[in-house]
C-alpha cells in the first residue's frame, strides 16, 4: 500500500498505463493471429495486407514504448518470412 500522496498518484498512473499497454498488446496478438490464419489458408493478397497492418501495429507499439524496438523488428522479420513462403 502506498504511503505518500505521490506514491498514490504513481500507482493510479501505473494502473492507467497498464490498461493501455494491455489493450495495445491484445490488438497486436489479434492482428498476428489473423495474419497467421490467412497464411495457413494460403490467401496471399489478404495476408500481405494483414502483414502491413501487423507491422504498423508493432511499429506504433515500439514508438510508444510498449514493446522494445528490437523485439518489434524481430517479430516483423519472422512474420514477413512467413508471408514470403506463400509465393
Secondary structure as the mmCIF struct_conf table of DSSP 4:
data_model
#
loop_
_struct_conf.conf_type_id
_struct_conf.id
_struct_conf.beg_label_comp_id
_struct_conf.beg_label_asym_id
_struct_conf.beg_label_seq_id
_struct_conf.end_label_comp_id
_struct_conf.end_label_asym_id
_struct_conf.end_label_seq_id
BEND BEND1 UNK A 4 UNK A 4
HELX_RH_AL_P HELX_RH_AL_P1 UNK A 5 UNK A 41
TURN_TY1_P TURN_TY1_P1 UNK A 42 UNK A 42
HELX_RH_AL_P HELX_RH_AL_P2 UNK A 44 UNK A 64
TURN_TY1_P TURN_TY1_P2 UNK A 65 UNK A 65
BEND BEND2 UNK A 66 UNK A 67
HELX_RH_AL_P HELX_RH_AL_P3 UNK A 69 UNK A 84
TURN_TY1_P TURN_TY1_P3 UNK A 85 UNK A 86
#
